[in-house]
Amino acid sequence: MAKRYCPPGLDGRCRDDDGRIRTKNGNTRIGTLRDIYGDDFASGVRSDMKLDTLLDIAGVDSLSQFRKKS
């Protein structure tokens, strides 16, 4: 199967059909995000925690807001 064309967004992620940058899936595990953002990302939380849970605890709505807050 051929790979679908994906117009890159500002940080290399794909854009949705309406042009908005796709958000990170809330089921993404913190361990996966540490592979992307470094071992010190969300220090003090377990690597098997899901992104949605982390955002709820931090009181923010998105990964971008969490990264700015940290």
LOBA-721974 format. One record per atom (N, C-alpha, C): residue in one letter; x, y, z. Coordinates in steps of 0.001 Angstrom, whole numbers, padded with zeros to 6 digits, always signed. Layout:
BEGIN
AXYZ...
***
This chain:
BEGIN
M+000838-001170+000000M+000000+000000+000000M+000887+001239+000000A+000566+002209-000828A+001346+003435-000929A+001064+004332+000274K+002081+005059+000689K+001921+005975+001805K+001124+007196+001345R+000172+007599+002133R-000675+008741+001821R+000130+010024+001931Y-000099+010959+000997Y+000578+012256+001061Y+000070+013016+002275C+000970+013616+002983C+000632+014304+004214C+001341+015653+004226P+000630+016767+003934P+001285+018068+003979P+001795+018360+005387P+003069+018669+005528P+003623+018858+006874P+003120+020130+007543G+002996+020056+008853G+002626+021218+009650G+003872+021925+010150L+003702+022789+011114L+004803+023588+011621L+005893+022747+012275D+005505+021681+012950D+006485+020865+013649D+006671+019506+012987G+006381+019421+011691G+006594+018190+010958G+005442+017207+011014R+004403+017514+011820R+003249+016627+011886R+002325+016901+010711C+001475+015958+010423C+000535+016081+009311C-000570+017076+009628R-001167+017595+008569R-002331+018468+008726R-003598+017682+008413D-004690+018021+009080D-005985+017440+008757D-006439+017975+007406D-007522+017420+006872D-008038+017851+005576D-008428+019318+005561D-008819+019872+006700D-009204+021280+006737D-008012+022208+006962G-006795+021667+006996G-005588+022476+007119G-005066+022624+008528R-005845+022219+009537R-005363+022326+010914R-004362+021218+011196I-003395+021508+012055I-002406+020506+012440I-003084+019478+013331R-002850+018220+013066R-003459+017156+013865R-002962+017223+015297T-003862+016924+016210T-003478+016881+017615T-002953+015493+017955K-002169+015419+018986K-001647+014141+019445K-002789+013352+020082N-002864+012083+019781N-003913+011224+020305N-003795+011116+021826G-004919+011228+022518G-004929+011157+023974G-004518+009806+024528N-004536+008773+023695N-004121+007443+024137N-002614+007250+024070T-001894+008247+023589T-000433+008160+023503T+000150+008051+024902R+001045+007127+025083R+001674+006922+026399R+002832+007897+026602I+003057+008270+027843I+004105+009224+028193I+005471+008687+027777G+005671+007382+027854G+006942+006786+027425G+007233+007065+025960T+006210+007041+025130T+006371+007358+023710T+006739+008823+023535L+006105+009691+024297L+006412+011117+024214L+007816+011405+024717R+008294+010628+025675R+009671+010809+026152R+010681+010446+025068D+010331+009499+024213D+011206+009172+023086D+011326+010364+022145I+010268+011154+022034I+010245+012310+021138I+010853+013546+021799Y+010420+013855+023033Y+010780+015110+023689Y+011913+014997+024696G+012408+013798+024950G+013521+013626+025870G+013094+012975+027171D+014054+012403+027861D+013785+011646+029086D+013235+012499+030222D+013447+013811+030180D+012961+014665+031257D+011525+015153+031034F+010884+014721+029928F+009503+015117+029674F+008599+014502+030736A+007783+015316+031370A+006826+014887+032399A+007497+014018+033451S+008606+014507+033959S+009299+013741+035000S+008398+013609+036224G+008497+012495+036868G+007698+012235+038053G+006413+011474+037785V+006120+011193+036515V+004944+010386+036208V+005389+009106+035513R+004562+008081+035635R+004899+006776+035058R+004875+006842+033537S+005708+006033+032918S+005790+006033+031460S+004585+005374+030807D+003784+004612+031573D+002610+003980+030980D+001339+004822+031148M+001467+006026+031735M+000329+006931+031844M-000033+007444+030449K-001312+007676+030212K-001754+008188+028918K-001749+009716+028925L-001598+010283+027742L-001538+011736+027598L-002785+012417+028147D-003970+011878+027887D-005205+012479+028401D-005171+012626+029914T-004682+011616+030595T-004603+011649+032057T-003634+012729+032521L-002493+012809+031876L-001496+013831+032223L-002065+015231+032027L-002769+015452+030927L-003337+016773+030658L-004396+017130+031688D-005205+016147+032109D-006205+016387+033148D-005546+016778+034467I-004498+016066+034838I-003788+016354+036086I-003163+017742+036042A-002592+018097+034885A-001919+019387+034740A-002902+020540+034550G-004159+020228+034213G-005156+021272+034028G-005013+022044+032727V-004537+021373+031690V-004393+022002+030373V-005152+021182+029340D-005326+021776+028153D-006128+021135+027117D-005321+020456+026021S-004033+020764+025914S-003266+020211+024799S-001818+019965+025206L-001148+019165+024400L+000270+018887+024619L+001087+020166+024501S+000741+021022+023565S+001450+022302+023406S+001353+023148+024667Q+000158+023220+025244Q-000013+023989+026482Q+000788+023365+027622F+000816+022041+027689F+001587+021376+028737F+003065+021693+028598R+003578+021648+027378R+005001+021916+027159R+005353+023357+027490K+004453+024307+027224K+004694+025709+027559K+004669+025911+029067K+003766+025190+029742K+003596+025317+031176K+004781+024729+031945S+005349+023664+031405S+006436+022952+032099S+007732+023714+032074
***
